[in-house]
Amino acid sequence: MCGSNKVTRAKGIHIISAWADELSLILGQVKTDEKDLAKYGVIKSEKECNPDHGRIENRLHWCLDMTFNEDYKRHRKDHSPENMTVMRRLALNILRQAEKPENKKQDSLSKRMIWFRENRQFRQTVLRLL
C-alpha cells in the first residue's frame, strides 16, 4: 500500500491476498513484514493450470488501485491500513457477485459502485449478499 507509512518514514505495509481466479474473489489476506513474491500459487485441481499473474493484476490489483484508489489512501494510524484493506476487498467481492440491474447495459466495477449509491434496488441486492 503506497504511502501507508510516509509520516513515520517506516516501511510501507504489504498485504498478500489469496485469490480464486475462476471466481474473481479474494479468499483471504495477511499482512507481511517484507514485500510478497512476484508470483506464488497453490493449485489443487485435477487439471494442469498455470497461474496467470497478468490476470490477477488486472482483476484484483488494478481494480483496487483504479476503482478504490487504494494506492492514494492515507490510513496510517494503528491497524487502520489493514482494516481498510479488508473492507475494500470485501466490497470488491460483494460488488462482483451482485447481479446488475436489468435495465443497465454497461457493467463495470465503477458502474456498480455508482449503482450502489444511486439505485435502492441494487443496493438492497448487494446488501443481501452480506
Sequence and secondary structure as in RCSB ss.txt:
>XXXX:A:sequence
MCGSNKVTRAKGIHIISAWADELSLILGQVKTDEKDLAKYGVIKSEKECNPDHGRIENRLHWCLDMTFNEDYKRH
RKDHSPENMTVMRRLALNILRQAEKPENKKQDSLSKRMIWFRENRQFRQTVLRLL
>XXXX:A:secstr
 TTTTTTTT    EEEEEEETTTTEEEEEEEESS   S       SS     HHHHIIIIIHHHHHTS GGG   
 STTHHHHHHHHHHHHHHHHHHS   TT     HHHHHHHHHH HHHHHHHHHT 
